[in-house]
Amino acid sequence: MRRSRHRILPGLLLVFLAAACAAPSPGTQGGQNFSEQPLAGTAAVLEVKGLACPQCATNVDLQLKSLPGVSDVRVDLGQGLVHLQLSPGLQPSPHDLAERIRAGGVTLVAVRGE
């Protein structure tokens, strides 16, 4: 009995963490309408809400890296920031970024050029 409990508890913890990361944040996208105009420049910083664990950061990283025009992603879990390198001529719009951030399970609060 003791062995099976030790196998079940880590599995339950993983399920709980995955569910917490995948749950949309309350007030998704904060009711904001982000511009559909492409970003200017080759770098941006995204302020996000809901980065609660390393899995959340990985989800956001994978979502953004799959977006055309995003060449590099660095997620700062502690600060709730996502640093992007953008391909010249292919910059995504803040709206596109917001959609990908939402698909990653967190909420985009603001987009700043770098």
SVG drawing of the C-alpha trace seen along z (x, -y; Angstrom):
<svg xmlns="http://www.w3.org/2000/svg" viewBox="-13 -51 29 53">
<polyline fill="none" stroke="black" stroke-width="0.4" points="0.0,0.0 2.8,-2.4 4.5,-2.0 1.4,-2.7 0.7,-5.9 4.2,-7.2 3.5,-6.6 0.1,-8.3 1.0,-11.5 3.5,-12.8 1.1,-12.0 -1.7,-13.9 0.7,-16.9 1.6,-17.0 -2.1,-16.9 -2.9,-19.7 0.0,-21.9 -0.9,-21.2 -4.5,-22.2 -3.5,-25.4 -1.2,-26.4 -3.8,-25.6 -6.7,-27.5 -7.3,-30.9 -6.6,-33.8 -9.7,-35.7 -10.5,-38.7 -8.7,-37.1 -6.7,-39.8 -7.9,-42.3 -10.7,-43.4 -8.1,-45.1 -8.1,-45.3 -4.6,-45.0 -3.6,-46.6 -3.5,-44.5 -0.7,-46.7 2.7,-45.0 5.2,-45.9 8.0,-48.3 11.5,-47.2 13.2,-43.9 12.6,-43.5 9.7,-43.7 8.9,-43.0 5.5,-41.6 4.1,-42.0 2.0,-39.0 -0.2,-37.9 -0.6,-34.3 3.0,-32.9 2.7,-30.6 5.1,-27.8 7.8,-26.6 5.3,-24.7 3.4,-28.0 6.6,-29.6 7.2,-26.6 3.7,-26.8 4.1,-30.6 7.6,-29.9 6.3,-27.2 3.2,-29.3 5.3,-32.4 8.1,-30.5 5.5,-29.1 4.4,-32.6 5.9,-33.8 8.2,-36.8 9.3,-35.7 12.9,-34.5 13.7,-34.2 11.8,-34.1 13.1,-34.5 10.5,-34.1 11.3,-35.8 9.1,-33.8 9.9,-35.9 9.1,-39.3 6.2,-38.2 8.0,-39.4 8.6,-37.8 11.4,-39.2 11.1,-38.7 13.5,-39.0 11.6,-39.7 12.5,-39.1 12.8,-42.3 9.9,-42.6 7.8,-39.9 6.9,-41.5 3.7,-40.2 1.0,-42.5 0.1,-42.9 -3.2,-41.2 -1.4,-38.1 0.9,-38.1 -2.2,-38.3 -3.8,-35.4 -0.7,-33.2 -0.2,-34.3 -3.8,-33.3 -3.3,-29.9 -0.3,-29.5 -2.7,-29.9 -1.7,-33.4 -2.9,-37.0 -1.1,-39.7 -1.2,-43.0 1.1,-45.2 3.5,-45.3 6.5,-47.5 9.1,-48.0 12.7,-47.6"/>
</svg>
